[in-house]
Every structure is written in structure tokens, then in C-alpha cells.
């Protein structure tokens, strides 16, 4: 685990934090057509890591699980079939 060494408070990053940062970096690279091994990606990763560890107020807001999908109603299924047939 990585730890911030400051006199105020230490922020310990766990594997879930690092996985989240990796997913953000992968998405950024894909969106911007940048190789993950490039210097530009390394710069973005460094800035992302710094922001996440030292500037972000509540990291838990980024870790929320997606809401569970709503059950499909028969009406919704019928409408989807009609849209697909159109």
C-alpha cells in the first residue's frame, strides 16, 4: 500500500483504489487514443494519482457500486420489441 507522508493525516491507498485509478487511466487512454505505455499516459497517471490521493475530498463517492438494474416489465419488453422492429 502507498501512504502519504504528511504531518496532517496519512491517506492509505488500497488495492481497490489502485484498480479504480487503473480503470480511469485505461478509459482516458482509450478515449484520447493514447498508448498506456506512453509518456503522456504516465503524465496523466501521475496527475490522476496526485489528485486522487491529495486533493479529492471523498474517495468513496467514486467507489459506489452501480445501482442494481431495474426489473424489466412486460410493457417495457413490448416497447423494446416494437422499437427494434421499426
HUTATA-V254120 format. One record per backbone hydrogen bond with DSSP energy under -0.5 kcal/mol. NH is the residue of the N-H (numbers start at 1). CO is the residue of the C=O. If there is no record, write none. Layout:
BEGIN
{{NH	CO} {NH	CO}}
END
This chain:
BEGIN
{{2	13} {4	11} {5	3} {6	4} {12	10} {13	2} {13	11} {18	14} {19	15} {20	16} {21	17} {22	18} {23	19} {24	20} {25	21} {26	22} {27	23} {28	24} {29	25} {30	26} {31	27} {32	28} {33	29} {33	30} {34	29} {38	35} {42	38} {43	39} {44	40} {45	41} {46	42} {47	43} {48	44} {49	45} {50	46} {51	47} {52	48} {53	49} {54	50} {55	50} {55	51} {56	51} {61	58} {62	59} {63	59} {63	60} {77	73} {78	74} {79	75} {80	76} {81	77} {82	78} {83	79} {84	80} {85	81} {86	82}}
END
